[in-house]
Amino acid sequence: MVRQAGLGGWVHIAQVTQQTTTVDLSGYPQWLVVLVGTLVAAAVLWIMMKLLKWTLWLLILGVLIGGIVWSGWLLLN
């Protein structure tokens, strides 16, 4: 720990390291790697489509509720 004059307290010194990890798929047949990659990409897209669908439904519901409440407020005022 080092005492810094301008900071008014103790500052911990940390060493920043970077480690790169690679996955070697050369032991598998190329067709299997492409097939699994395709299936994983399709599954990720399917999940994203489902999340987007729910998000859009919530947005439509929010717009409808907001518009109805706003028009009611304008009607009463």
mmJSON file of the N, C-alpha and C atoms, coordinates in Angstrom:
{"data_MODEL":{"atom_site":{
"group_PDB":["ATOM","ATOM","ATOM","ATOM","ATOM","ATOM","ATOM","ATOM","ATOM","ATOM","ATOM","ATOM","ATOM","ATOM","ATOM","ATOM","ATOM","ATOM","ATOM","ATOM","ATOM","ATOM","ATOM","ATOM","ATOM","ATOM","ATOM","ATOM","ATOM","ATOM","ATOM","ATOM","ATOM","ATOM","ATOM","ATOM","ATOM","ATOM","ATOM","ATOM","ATOM","ATOM","ATOM","ATOM","ATOM","ATOM","ATOM","ATOM","ATOM","ATOM","ATOM","ATOM","ATOM","ATOM","ATOM","ATOM","ATOM","ATOM","ATOM","ATOM","ATOM","ATOM","ATOM","ATOM","ATOM","ATOM","ATOM","ATOM","ATOM","ATOM","ATOM","ATOM","ATOM","ATOM","ATOM","ATOM","ATOM","ATOM","ATOM","ATOM","ATOM","ATOM","ATOM","ATOM","ATOM","ATOM","ATOM","ATOM","ATOM","ATOM","ATOM","ATOM","ATOM","ATOM","ATOM","ATOM","ATOM","ATOM","ATOM","ATOM","ATOM","ATOM","ATOM","ATOM","ATOM","ATOM","ATOM","ATOM","ATOM","ATOM","ATOM","ATOM","ATOM","ATOM","ATOM","ATOM","ATOM","ATOM","ATOM","ATOM","ATOM","ATOM","ATOM","ATOM","ATOM","ATOM","ATOM","ATOM","ATOM","ATOM","ATOM","ATOM","ATOM","ATOM","ATOM","ATOM","ATOM","ATOM","ATOM","ATOM","ATOM","ATOM","ATOM","ATOM","ATOM","ATOM","ATOM","ATOM","ATOM","ATOM","ATOM","ATOM","ATOM","ATOM","ATOM","ATOM","ATOM","ATOM","ATOM","ATOM","ATOM","ATOM","ATOM","ATOM","ATOM","ATOM","ATOM","ATOM","ATOM","ATOM","ATOM","ATOM","ATOM","ATOM","ATOM","ATOM","ATOM","ATOM","ATOM","ATOM","ATOM","ATOM","ATOM","ATOM","ATOM","ATOM","ATOM","ATOM","ATOM","ATOM","ATOM","ATOM","ATOM","ATOM","ATOM","ATOM","ATOM","ATOM","ATOM","ATOM","ATOM","ATOM","ATOM","ATOM","ATOM","ATOM","ATOM","ATOM","ATOM","ATOM","ATOM","ATOM","ATOM","ATOM","ATOM","ATOM","ATOM","ATOM","ATOM","ATOM","ATOM","ATOM","ATOM","ATOM","ATOM","ATOM","ATOM","ATOM","ATOM","ATOM","ATOM"],
"id":[1,2,3,4,5,6,7,8,9,10,11,12,13,14,15,16,17,18,19,20,21,22,23,24,25,26,27,28,29,30,31,32,33,34,35,36,37,38,39,40,41,42,43,44,45,46,47,48,49,50,51,52,53,54,55,56,57,58,59,60,61,62,63,64,65,66,67,68,69,70,71,72,73,74,75,76,77,78,79,80,81,82,83,84,85,86,87,88,89,90,91,92,93,94,95,96,97,98,99,100,101,102,103,104,105,106,107,108,109,110,111,112,113,114,115,116,117,118,119,120,121,122,123,124,125,126,127,128,129,130,131,132,133,134,135,136,137,138,139,140,141,142,143,144,145,146,147,148,149,150,151,152,153,154,155,156,157,158,159,160,161,162,163,164,165,166,167,168,169,170,171,172,173,174,175,176,177,178,179,180,181,182,183,184,185,186,187,188,189,190,191,192,193,194,195,196,197,198,199,200,201,202,203,204,205,206,207,208,209,210,211,212,213,214,215,216,217,218,219,220,221,222,223,224,225,226,227,228,229,230,231],
"type_symbol":["N","C","C","N","C","C","N","C","C","N","C","C","N","C","C","N","C","C","N","C","C","N","C","C","N","C","C","N","C","C","N","C","C","N","C","C","N","C","C","N","C","C","N","C","C","N","C","C","N","C","C","N","C","C","N","C","C","N","C","C","N","C","C","N","C","C","N","C","C","N","C","C","N","C","C","N","C","C","N","C","C","N","C","C","N","C","C","N","C","C","N","C","C","N","C","C","N","C","C","N","C","C","N","C","C","N","C","C","N","C","C","N","C","C","N","C","C","N","C","C","N","C","C","N","C","C","N","C","C","N","C","C","N","C","C","N","C","C","N","C","C","N","C","C","N","C","C","N","C","C","N","C","C","N","C","C","N","C","C","N","C","C","N","C","C","N","C","C","N","C","C","N","C","C","N","C","C","N","C","C","N","C","C","N","C","C","N","C","C","N","C","C","N","C","C","N","C","C","N","C","C","N","C","C","N","C","C","N","C","C","N","C","C","N","C","C","N","C","C","N","C","C","N","C","C","N","C","C","N","C","C"],
"label_atom_id":["N","CA","C","N","CA","C","N","CA","C","N","CA","C","N","CA","C","N","CA","C","N","CA","C","N","CA","C","N","CA","C","N","CA","C","N","CA","C","N","CA","C","N","CA","C","N","CA","C","N","CA","C","N","CA","C","N","CA","C","N","CA","C","N","CA","C","N","CA","C","N","CA","C","N","CA","C","N","CA","C","N","CA","C","N","CA","C","N","CA","C","N","CA","C","N","CA","C","N","CA","C","N","CA","C","N","CA","C","N","CA","C","N","CA","C","N","CA","C","N","CA","C","N","CA","C","N","CA","C","N","CA","C","N","CA","C","N","CA","C","N","CA","C","N","CA","C","N","CA","C","N","CA","C","N","CA","C","N","CA","C","N","CA","C","N","CA","C","N","CA","C","N","CA","C","N","CA","C","N","CA","C","N","CA","C","N","CA","C","N","CA","C","N","CA","C","N","CA","C","N","CA","C","N","CA","C","N","CA","C","N","CA","C","N","CA","C","N","CA","C","N","CA","C","N","CA","C","N","CA","C","N","CA","C","N","CA","C","N","CA","C","N","CA","C","N","CA","C","N","CA","C","N","CA","C","N","CA","C","N","CA","C","N","CA","C","N","CA","C"],
"label_alt_id":[null,null,null,null,null,null,null,null,null,null,null,null,null,null,null,null,null,null,null,null,null,null,null,null,null,null,null,null,null,null,null,null,null,null,null,null,null,null,null,null,null,null,null,null,null,null,null,null,null,null,null,null,null,null,null,null,null,null,null,null,null,null,null,null,null,null,null,null,null,null,null,null,null,null,null,null,null,null,null,null,null,null,null,null,null,null,null,null,null,null,null,null,null,null,null,null,null,null,null,null,null,null,null,null,null,null,null,null,null,null,null,null,null,null,null,null,null,null,null,null,null,null,null,null,null,null,null,null,null,null,null,null,null,null,null,null,null,null,null,null,null,null,null,null,null,null,null,null,null,null,null,null,null,null,null,null,null,null,null,null,null,null,null,null,null,null,null,null,null,null,null,null,null,null,null,null,null,null,null,null,null,null,null,null,null,null,null,null,null,null,null,null,null,null,null,null,null,null,null,null,null,null,null,null,null,null,null,null,null,null,null,null,null,null,null,null,null,null,null,null,null,null,null,null,null,null,null,null,null,null,null],
"label_comp_id":["MET","MET","MET","VAL","VAL","VAL","ARG","ARG","ARG","GLN","GLN","GLN","ALA","ALA","ALA","GLY","GLY","GLY","LEU","LEU","LEU","GLY","GLY","GLY","GLY","GLY","GLY","TRP","TRP","TRP","VAL","VAL","VAL","HIS","HIS","HIS","ILE","ILE","ILE","ALA","ALA","ALA","GLN","GLN","GLN","VAL","VAL","VAL","THR","THR","THR","GLN","GLN","GLN","GLN","GLN","GLN","THR","THR","THR","THR","THR","THR","THR","THR","THR","VAL","VAL","VAL","ASP","ASP","ASP","LEU","LEU","LEU","SER","SER","SER","GLY","GLY","GLY","TYR","TYR","TYR","PRO","PRO","PRO","GLN","GLN","GLN","TRP","TRP","TRP","LEU","LEU","LEU","VAL","VAL","VAL","VAL","VAL","VAL","LEU","LEU","LEU","VAL","VAL","VAL","GLY","GLY","GLY","THR","THR","THR","LEU","LEU","LEU","VAL","VAL","VAL","ALA","ALA","ALA","ALA","ALA","ALA","ALA","ALA","ALA","VAL","VAL","VAL","LEU","LEU","LEU","TRP","TRP","TRP","ILE","ILE","ILE","MET","MET","MET","MET","MET","MET","LYS","LYS","LYS","LEU","LEU","LEU","LEU","LEU","LEU","LYS","LYS","LYS","TRP","TRP","TRP","THR","THR","THR","LEU","LEU","LEU","TRP","TRP","TRP","LEU","LEU","LEU","LEU","LEU","LEU","ILE","ILE","ILE","LEU","LEU","LEU","GLY","GLY","GLY","VAL","VAL","VAL","LEU","LEU","LEU","ILE","ILE","ILE","GLY","GLY","GLY","GLY","GLY","GLY","ILE","ILE","ILE","VAL","VAL","VAL","TRP","TRP","TRP","SER","SER","SER","GLY","GLY","GLY","TRP","TRP","TRP","LEU","LEU","LEU","LEU","LEU","LEU","LEU","LEU","LEU","ASN","ASN","ASN"],
"label_asym_id":["A","A","A","A","A","A","A","A","A","A","A","A","A","A","A","A","A","A","A","A","A","A","A","A","A","A","A","A","A","A","A","A","A","A","A","A","A","A","A","A","A","A","A","A","A","A","A","A","A","A","A","A","A","A","A","A","A","A","A","A","A","A","A","A","A","A","A","A","A","A","A","A","A","A","A","A","A","A","A","A","A","A","A","A","A","A","A","A","A","A","A","A","A","A","A","A","A","A","A","A","A","A","A","A","A","A","A","A","A","A","A","A","A","A","A","A","A","A","A","A","A","A","A","A","A","A","A","A","A","A","A","A","A","A","A","A","A","A","A","A","A","A","A","A","A","A","A","A","A","A","A","A","A","A","A","A","A","A","A","A","A","A","A","A","A","A","A","A","A","A","A","A","A","A","A","A","A","A","A","A","A","A","A","A","A","A","A","A","A","A","A","A","A","A","A","A","A","A","A","A","A","A","A","A","A","A","A","A","A","A","A","A","A","A","A","A","A","A","A","A","A","A","A","A","A","A","A","A","A","A","A"],
"label_entity_id":["1","1","1","1","1","1","1","1","1","1","1","1","1","1","1","1","1","1","1","1","1","1","1","1","1","1","1","1","1","1","1","1","1","1","1","1","1","1","1","1","1","1","1","1","1","1","1","1","1","1","1","1","1","1","1","1","1","1","1","1","1","1","1","1","1","1","1","1","1","1","1","1","1","1","1","1","1","1","1","1","1","1","1","1","1","1","1","1","1","1","1","1","1","1","1","1","1","1","1","1","1","1","1","1","1","1","1","1","1","1","1","1","1","1","1","1","1","1","1","1","1","1","1","1","1","1","1","1","1","1","1","1","1","1","1","1","1","1","1","1","1","1","1","1","1","1","1","1","1","1","1","1","1","1","1","1","1","1","1","1","1","1","1","1","1","1","1","1","1","1","1","1","1","1","1","1","1","1","1","1","1","1","1","1","1","1","1","1","1","1","1","1","1","1","1","1","1","1","1","1","1","1","1","1","1","1","1","1","1","1","1","1","1","1","1","1","1","1","1","1","1","1","1","1","1","1","1","1","1","1","1"],
"label_seq_id":[1,1,1,2,2,2,3,3,3,4,4,4,5,5,5,6,6,6,7,7,7,8,8,8,9,9,9,10,10,10,11,11,11,12,12,12,13,13,13,14,14,14,15,15,15,16,16,16,17,17,17,18,18,18,19,19,19,20,20,20,21,21,21,22,22,22,23,23,23,24,24,24,25,25,25,26,26,26,27,27,27,28,28,28,29,29,29,30,30,30,31,31,31,32,32,32,33,33,33,34,34,34,35,35,35,36,36,36,37,37,37,38,38,38,39,39,39,40,40,40,41,41,41,42,42,42,43,43,43,44,44,44,45,45,45,46,46,46,47,47,47,48,48,48,49,49,49,50,50,50,51,51,51,52,52,52,53,53,53,54,54,54,55,55,55,56,56,56,57,57,57,58,58,58,59,59,59,60,60,60,61,61,61,62,62,62,63,63,63,64,64,64,65,65,65,66,66,66,67,67,67,68,68,68,69,69,69,70,70,70,71,71,71,72,72,72,73,73,73,74,74,74,75,75,75,76,76,76,77,77,77],
"pdbx_PDB_ins_code":[null,null,null,null,null,null,null,null,null,null,null,null,null,null,null,null,null,null,null,null,null,null,null,null,null,null,null,null,null,null,null,null,null,null,null,null,null,null,null,null,null,null,null,null,null,null,null,null,null,null,null,null,null,null,null,null,null,null,null,null,null,null,null,null,null,null,null,null,null,null,null,null,null,null,null,null,null,null,null,null,null,null,null,null,null,null,null,null,null,null,null,null,null,null,null,null,null,null,null,null,null,null,null,null,null,null,null,null,null,null,null,null,null,null,null,null,null,null,null,null,null,null,null,null,null,null,null,null,null,null,null,null,null,null,null,null,null,null,null,null,null,null,null,null,null,null,null,null,null,null,null,null,null,null,null,null,null,null,null,null,null,null,null,null,null,null,null,null,null,null,null,null,null,null,null,null,null,null,null,null,null,null,null,null,null,null,null,null,null,null,null,null,null,null,null,null,null,null,null,null,null,null,null,null,null,null,null,null,null,null,null,null,null,null,null,null,null,null,null,null,null,null,null,null,null,null,null,null,null,null,null],
"Cartn_x":[0.837,0.0,0.88,0.43,1.187,0.295,0.87,0.12,0.274,-0.858,-0.866,-1.231,-0.504,-0.689,-2.047,-2.458,-3.665,-4.947,-4.886,-6.098,-6.616,-5.782,-6.23,-6.481,-5.906,-6.107,-5.128,-5.293,-4.406,-4.941,-4.039,-4.39,-3.705,-4.489,-3.925,-3.356,-2.176,-1.552,-1.815,-2.322,-2.648,-1.954,-1.529,-0.91,-1.994,-2.058,-3.055,-2.405,-3.01,-2.49,-3.576,-3.161,-4.096,-3.732,-4.741,-4.516,-5.47,-4.948,-5.755,-5.916,-7.162,-7.453,-8.029,-7.494,-7.997,-8.498,-9.473,-10.026,-9.589,-8.923,-8.427,-9.456,-10.112,-11.122,-10.596,-9.292,-8.736,-8.858,-9.129,-9.281,-10.638,-11.595,-12.934,-13.056,-13.946,-14.18,-14.779,-14.398,-14.869,-16.387,-16.984,-18.436,-19.149,-18.568,-19.179,-19.08,-17.939,-17.762,-18.748,-18.915,-19.85,-21.281,-21.619,-22.979,-23.327,-22.444,-22.702,-22.751,-21.861,-21.893,-23.192,-23.692,-24.954,-26.114,-26.134,-27.211,-27.177,-25.998,-25.873,-26.321,-25.924,-26.337,-27.853,-28.457,-29.914,-30.621,-30.09,-30.704,-30.613,-29.484,-29.329,-30.293,-30.431,-31.383,-32.815,-33.16,-34.513,-34.804,-33.857,-34.038,-34.175,-33.363,-33.458,-34.81,-35.342,-36.65,-37.743,-37.667,-38.67,-38.599,-37.387,-37.244,-37.742,-37.467,-37.936,-39.457,-40.049,-41.5,-42.13,-41.614,-42.152,-41.915,-40.775,-40.482,-41.464,-41.751,-42.7,-44.112,-44.524,-45.845,-45.925,-44.871,-44.845,-44.867,-44.176,-44.177,-45.568,-46.227,-47.59,-48.533,-48.41,-49.259,-49.0,-47.73,-47.395,-47.943,-47.879,-48.415,-49.934,-50.606,-52.058,-52.465,-51.83,-52.176,-51.854,-50.697,-50.331,-51.284,-51.68,-52.615,-53.984,-54.457,-55.781,-55.758,-54.708,-54.604,-54.477,-53.685,-53.504,-54.818,-55.533,-56.799,-57.818,-57.827,-58.728,-58.403,-57.094,-56.687,-57.093,-56.937,-57.344,-58.858,-59.595,-61.06,-61.535,-60.87,-61.301,-60.807,-59.781,-59.264,-59.734],
"Cartn_y":[-1.18,0.0,1.241,2.223,3.461,4.604,5.533,6.712,7.79,8.2,9.249,10.562,11.61,12.887,13.515,13.452,14.157,13.401,12.117,11.332,11.265,11.545,11.568,10.193,9.145,7.806,6.829,5.584,4.542,4.019,3.754,3.234,1.882,0.879,-0.446,-0.504,-1.068,-1.216,-2.633,-2.769,-4.082,-4.253,-5.454,-5.76,-6.281,-5.702,-6.107,-7.096,-8.263,-9.282,-9.665,-10.165,-10.588,-12.003,-12.861,-14.245,-14.593,-15.162,-15.532,-17.045,-17.497,-18.92,-19.24,-20.237,-20.651,-22.083,-22.385,-23.732,-24.341,-25.477,-26.14,-27.163,-26.882,-27.786,-28.605,-28.607,-29.314,-30.829,-31.33,-32.767,-33.286,-32.377,-32.771,-32.632,-33.417,-33.246,-31.868,-31.292,-29.948,-29.893,-30.941,-30.937,-30.899,-31.543,-31.539,-30.16,-29.513,-28.167,-27.204,-27.281,-26.393,-26.707,-27.991,-28.378,-27.883,-28.086,-27.635,-26.115,-25.437,-23.979,-23.449,-24.11,-23.709,-23.905,-25.045,-25.306,-24.323,-24.0,-23.034,-21.649,-21.242,-19.935,-19.877,-20.97,-21.003,-20.924,-21.602,-21.554,-20.155,-19.49,-18.124,-17.179,-17.32,-16.479,-16.738,-18.004,-18.337,-17.696,-17.768,-17.155,-15.64,-15.036,-13.588,-13.208,-14.025,-13.75,-13.807,-14.781,-14.891,-13.685,-13.278,-12.105,-10.844,-10.711,-9.544,-9.534,-10.716,-10.811,-10.32,-10.781,-10.337,-8.85,-8.361,-6.939,-6.1,-6.534,-5.789,-5.826,-6.962,-7.026,-6.078,-6.034,-5.105,-3.657,-3.367,-2.013,-1.621,-2.531,-2.255,-2.033,-2.876,-2.726,-1.393,-1.005,0.273,1.454,1.38,2.459,2.553,1.399,1.414,1.967,1.494,1.986,3.475,3.881,5.297,6.178,5.736,6.522,6.624,5.53,5.548,6.447,6.339,7.18,8.645,8.943,10.324,10.908,10.13,10.64,10.814,9.918,10.104,11.332,11.601,12.795,14.057,14.036,15.185,15.367,14.278,14.357,14.985,14.612,15.124,16.533,16.96,18.322,19.165],
"Cartn_z":[0.0,0.0,0.0,-0.725,-0.867,-0.442,0.277,0.717,-0.344,-0.963,-1.972,-1.296,-1.616,-0.945,-1.276,-2.545,-2.957,-2.692,-2.401,-2.268,-0.84,0.132,1.514,2.107,1.565,2.106,1.497,1.882,1.367,0.041,-0.87,-2.185,-2.352,-2.694,-2.927,-4.339,-4.452,-5.762,-6.236,-7.445,-7.993,-9.335,-9.595,-10.882,-11.815,-12.991,-13.974,-14.925,-15.041,-15.956,-16.939,-18.072,-19.102,-19.525,-19.571,-19.942,-21.076,-22.144,-23.294,-23.317,-23.402,-23.46,-24.835,-25.494,-26.798,-26.702,-27.52,-27.583,-28.91,-28.848,-30.053,-30.505,-31.623,-32.16,-33.333,-33.548,-34.704,-34.57,-33.37,-33.182,-33.626,-33.822,-34.244,-35.758,-36.378,-37.824,-38.107,-39.228,-39.559,-39.685,-40.238,-40.415,-39.065,-38.051,-36.726,-36.069,-36.24,-35.683,-36.324,-37.653,-38.354,-37.945,-37.822,-37.435,-36.032,-35.075,-33.706,-33.65,-34.367,-34.404,-34.988,-36.02,-36.635,-35.673,-34.978,-34.028,-32.853,-32.378,-31.275,-31.74,-32.93,-33.452,-33.638,-34.138,-34.31,-32.959,-31.951,-30.619,-30.024,-30.197,-29.684,-30.394,-31.704,-32.443,-31.997,-31.743,-31.308,-29.959,-29.035,-27.723,-27.858,-28.715,-28.921,-29.525,-30.433,-31.024,-29.963,-29.06,-27.998,-27.066,-26.707,-25.843,-26.529,-27.825,-28.563,-28.655,-28.824,-28.897,-27.6,-26.456,-25.167,-24.955,-25.39,-25.252,-26.065,-27.274,-28.114,-27.534,-26.985,-26.351,-25.163,-24.353,-23.215,-23.685,-24.793,-25.331,-25.83,-26.545,-27.021,-25.847,-24.811,-23.634,-22.945,-22.84,-22.231,-23.002,-24.338,-25.167,-25.008,-24.995,-24.831,-23.473,-22.425,-21.082,-20.969,-21.456,-21.393,-22.172,-23.362,-24.172,-23.545,-22.952,-22.308,-21.073,-20.276,-19.081,-19.47,-20.49,-20.93,-21.453,-22.279,-22.808,-21.7,-20.706,-19.559,-18.754,-18.579,-17.853,-18.604,-19.939,-20.75,-20.72,-20.662,-20.624,-19.32,-18.215,-16.907,-16.631,-17.29,-17.077,-18.183],
"occupancy":[1.0,1.0,1.0,1.0,1.0,1.0,1.0,1.0,1.0,1.0,1.0,1.0,1.0,1.0,1.0,1.0,1.0,1.0,1.0,1.0,1.0,1.0,1.0,1.0,1.0,1.0,1.0,1.0,1.0,1.0,1.0,1.0,1.0,1.0,1.0,1.0,1.0,1.0,1.0,1.0,1.0,1.0,1.0,1.0,1.0,1.0,1.0,1.0,1.0,1.0,1.0,1.0,1.0,1.0,1.0,1.0,1.0,1.0,1.0,1.0,1.0,1.0,1.0,1.0,1.0,1.0,1.0,1.0,1.0,1.0,1.0,1.0,1.0,1.0,1.0,1.0,1.0,1.0,1.0,1.0,1.0,1.0,1.0,1.0,1.0,1.0,1.0,1.0,1.0,1.0,1.0,1.0,1.0,1.0,1.0,1.0,1.0,1.0,1.0,1.0,1.0,1.0,1.0,1.0,1.0,1.0,1.0,1.0,1.0,1.0,1.0,1.0,1.0,1.0,1.0,1.0,1.0,1.0,1.0,1.0,1.0,1.0,1.0,1.0,1.0,1.0,1.0,1.0,1.0,1.0,1.0,1.0,1.0,1.0,1.0,1.0,1.0,1.0,1.0,1.0,1.0,1.0,1.0,1.0,1.0,1.0,1.0,1.0,1.0,1.0,1.0,1.0,1.0,1.0,1.0,1.0,1.0,1.0,1.0,1.0,1.0,1.0,1.0,1.0,1.0,1.0,1.0,1.0,1.0,1.0,1.0,1.0,1.0,1.0,1.0,1.0,1.0,1.0,1.0,1.0,1.0,1.0,1.0,1.0,1.0,1.0,1.0,1.0,1.0,1.0,1.0,1.0,1.0,1.0,1.0,1.0,1.0,1.0,1.0,1.0,1.0,1.0,1.0,1.0,1.0,1.0,1.0,1.0,1.0,1.0,1.0,1.0,1.0,1.0,1.0,1.0,1.0,1.0,1.0,1.0,1.0,1.0,1.0,1.0,1.0,1.0,1.0,1.0,1.0,1.0,1.0],
"B_iso_or_equiv":[0.0,0.0,0.0,0.0,0.0,0.0,0.0,0.0,0.0,0.0,0.0,0.0,0.0,0.0,0.0,0.0,0.0,0.0,0.0,0.0,0.0,0.0,0.0,0.0,0.0,0.0,0.0,0.0,0.0,0.0,0.0,0.0,0.0,0.0,0.0,0.0,0.0,0.0,0.0,0.0,0.0,0.0,0.0,0.0,0.0,0.0,0.0,0.0,0.0,0.0,0.0,0.0,0.0,0.0,0.0,0.0,0.0,0.0,0.0,0.0,0.0,0.0,0.0,0.0,0.0,0.0,0.0,0.0,0.0,0.0,0.0,0.0,0.0,0.0,0.0,0.0,0.0,0.0,0.0,0.0,0.0,0.0,0.0,0.0,0.0,0.0,0.0,0.0,0.0,0.0,0.0,0.0,0.0,0.0,0.0,0.0,0.0,0.0,0.0,0.0,0.0,0.0,0.0,0.0,0.0,0.0,0.0,0.0,0.0,0.0,0.0,0.0,0.0,0.0,0.0,0.0,0.0,0.0,0.0,0.0,0.0,0.0,0.0,0.0,0.0,0.0,0.0,0.0,0.0,0.0,0.0,0.0,0.0,0.0,0.0,0.0,0.0,0.0,0.0,0.0,0.0,0.0,0.0,0.0,0.0,0.0,0.0,0.0,0.0,0.0,0.0,0.0,0.0,0.0,0.0,0.0,0.0,0.0,0.0,0.0,0.0,0.0,0.0,0.0,0.0,0.0,0.0,0.0,0.0,0.0,0.0,0.0,0.0,0.0,0.0,0.0,0.0,0.0,0.0,0.0,0.0,0.0,0.0,0.0,0.0,0.0,0.0,0.0,0.0,0.0,0.0,0.0,0.0,0.0,0.0,0.0,0.0,0.0,0.0,0.0,0.0,0.0,0.0,0.0,0.0,0.0,0.0,0.0,0.0,0.0,0.0,0.0,0.0,0.0,0.0,0.0,0.0,0.0,0.0,0.0,0.0,0.0,0.0,0.0,0.0,0.0,0.0,0.0,0.0,0.0,0.0],
"pdbx_formal_charge":[null,null,null,null,null,null,null,null,null,null,null,null,null,null,null,null,null,null,null,null,null,null,null,null,null,null,null,null,null,null,null,null,null,null,null,null,null,null,null,null,null,null,null,null,null,null,null,null,null,null,null,null,null,null,null,null,null,null,null,null,null,null,null,null,null,null,null,null,null,null,null,null,null,null,null,null,null,null,null,null,null,null,null,null,null,null,null,null,null,null,null,null,null,null,null,null,null,null,null,null,null,null,null,null,null,null,null,null,null,null,null,null,null,null,null,null,null,null,null,null,null,null,null,null,null,null,null,null,null,null,null,null,null,null,null,null,null,null,null,null,null,null,null,null,null,null,null,null,null,null,null,null,null,null,null,null,null,null,null,null,null,null,null,null,null,null,null,null,null,null,null,null,null,null,null,null,null,null,null,null,null,null,null,null,null,null,null,null,null,null,null,null,null,null,null,null,null,null,null,null,null,null,null,null,null,null,null,null,null,null,null,null,null,null,null,null,null,null,null,null,null,null,null,null,null,null,null,null,null,null,null],
"auth_seq_id":[1,1,1,2,2,2,3,3,3,4,4,4,5,5,5,6,6,6,7,7,7,8,8,8,9,9,9,10,10,10,11,11,11,12,12,12,13,13,13,14,14,14,15,15,15,16,16,16,17,17,17,18,18,18,19,19,19,20,20,20,21,21,21,22,22,22,23,23,23,24,24,24,25,25,25,26,26,26,27,27,27,28,28,28,29,29,29,30,30,30,31,31,31,32,32,32,33,33,33,34,34,34,35,35,35,36,36,36,37,37,37,38,38,38,39,39,39,40,40,40,41,41,41,42,42,42,43,43,43,44,44,44,45,45,45,46,46,46,47,47,47,48,48,48,49,49,49,50,50,50,51,51,51,52,52,52,53,53,53,54,54,54,55,55,55,56,56,56,57,57,57,58,58,58,59,59,59,60,60,60,61,61,61,62,62,62,63,63,63,64,64,64,65,65,65,66,66,66,67,67,67,68,68,68,69,69,69,70,70,70,71,71,71,72,72,72,73,73,73,74,74,74,75,75,75,76,76,76,77,77,77],
"auth_comp_id":["MET","MET","MET","VAL","VAL","VAL","ARG","ARG","ARG","GLN","GLN","GLN","ALA","ALA","ALA","GLY","GLY","GLY","LEU","LEU","LEU","GLY","GLY","GLY","GLY","GLY","GLY","TRP","TRP","TRP","VAL","VAL","VAL","HIS","HIS","HIS","ILE","ILE","ILE","ALA","ALA","ALA","GLN","GLN","GLN","VAL","VAL","VAL","THR","THR","THR","GLN","GLN","GLN","GLN","GLN","GLN","THR","THR","THR","THR","THR","THR","THR","THR","THR","VAL","VAL","VAL","ASP","ASP","ASP","LEU","LEU","LEU","SER","SER","SER","GLY","GLY","GLY","TYR","TYR","TYR","PRO","PRO","PRO","GLN","GLN","GLN","TRP","TRP","TRP","LEU","LEU","LEU","VAL","VAL","VAL","VAL","VAL","VAL","LEU","LEU","LEU","VAL","VAL","VAL","GLY","GLY","GLY","THR","THR","THR","LEU","LEU","LEU","VAL","VAL","VAL","ALA","ALA","ALA","ALA","ALA","ALA","ALA","ALA","ALA","VAL","VAL","VAL","LEU","LEU","LEU","TRP","TRP","TRP","ILE","ILE","ILE","MET","MET","MET","MET","MET","MET","LYS","LYS","LYS","LEU","LEU","LEU","LEU","LEU","LEU","LYS","LYS","LYS","TRP","TRP","TRP","THR","THR","THR","LEU","LEU","LEU","TRP","TRP","TRP","LEU","LEU","LEU","LEU","LEU","LEU","ILE","ILE","ILE","LEU","LEU","LEU","GLY","GLY","GLY","VAL","VAL","VAL","LEU","LEU","LEU","ILE","ILE","ILE","GLY","GLY","GLY","GLY","GLY","GLY","ILE","ILE","ILE","VAL","VAL","VAL","TRP","TRP","TRP","SER","SER","SER","GLY","GLY","GLY","TRP","TRP","TRP","LEU","LEU","LEU","LEU","LEU","LEU","LEU","LEU","LEU","ASN","ASN","ASN"],
"auth_asym_id":["A","A","A","A","A","A","A","A","A","A","A","A","A","A","A","A","A","A","A","A","A","A","A","A","A","A","A","A","A","A","A","A","A","A","A","A","A","A","A","A","A","A","A","A","A","A","A","A","A","A","A","A","A","A","A","A","A","A","A","A","A","A","A","A","A","A","A","A","A","A","A","A","A","A","A","A","A","A","A","A","A","A","A","A","A","A","A","A","A","A","A","A","A","A","A","A","A","A","A","A","A","A","A","A","A","A","A","A","A","A","A","A","A","A","A","A","A","A","A","A","A","A","A","A","A","A","A","A","A","A","A","A","A","A","A","A","A","A","A","A","A","A","A","A","A","A","A","A","A","A","A","A","A","A","A","A","A","A","A","A","A","A","A","A","A","A","A","A","A","A","A","A","A","A","A","A","A","A","A","A","A","A","A","A","A","A","A","A","A","A","A","A","A","A","A","A","A","A","A","A","A","A","A","A","A","A","A","A","A","A","A","A","A","A","A","A","A","A","A","A","A","A","A","A","A","A","A","A","A","A","A"],
"auth_atom_id":["N","CA","C","N","CA","C","N","CA","C","N","CA","C","N","CA","C","N","CA","C","N","CA","C","N","CA","C","N","CA","C","N","CA","C","N","CA","C","N","CA","C","N","CA","C","N","CA","C","N","CA","C","N","CA","C","N","CA","C","N","CA","C","N","CA","C","N","CA","C","N","CA","C","N","CA","C","N","CA","C","N","CA","C","N","CA","C","N","CA","C","N","CA","C","N","CA","C","N","CA","C","N","CA","C","N","CA","C","N","CA","C","N","CA","C","N","CA","C","N","CA","C","N","CA","C","N","CA","C","N","CA","C","N","CA","C","N","CA","C","N","CA","C","N","CA","C","N","CA","C","N","CA","C","N","CA","C","N","CA","C","N","CA","C","N","CA","C","N","CA","C","N","CA","C","N","CA","C","N","CA","C","N","CA","C","N","CA","C","N","CA","C","N","CA","C","N","CA","C","N","CA","C","N","CA","C","N","CA","C","N","CA","C","N","CA","C","N","CA","C","N","CA","C","N","CA","C","N","CA","C","N","CA","C","N","CA","C","N","CA","C","N","CA","C","N","CA","C","N","CA","C","N","CA","C","N","CA","C","N","CA","C","N","CA","C","N","CA","C"],
"pdbx_PDB_model_num":[1,1,1,1,1,1,1,1,1,1,1,1,1,1,1,1,1,1,1,1,1,1,1,1,1,1,1,1,1,1,1,1,1,1,1,1,1,1,1,1,1,1,1,1,1,1,1,1,1,1,1,1,1,1,1,1,1,1,1,1,1,1,1,1,1,1,1,1,1,1,1,1,1,1,1,1,1,1,1,1,1,1,1,1,1,1,1,1,1,1,1,1,1,1,1,1,1,1,1,1,1,1,1,1,1,1,1,1,1,1,1,1,1,1,1,1,1,1,1,1,1,1,1,1,1,1,1,1,1,1,1,1,1,1,1,1,1,1,1,1,1,1,1,1,1,1,1,1,1,1,1,1,1,1,1,1,1,1,1,1,1,1,1,1,1,1,1,1,1,1,1,1,1,1,1,1,1,1,1,1,1,1,1,1,1,1,1,1,1,1,1,1,1,1,1,1,1,1,1,1,1,1,1,1,1,1,1,1,1,1,1,1,1,1,1,1,1,1,1,1,1,1,1,1,1,1,1,1,1,1,1]
}}}
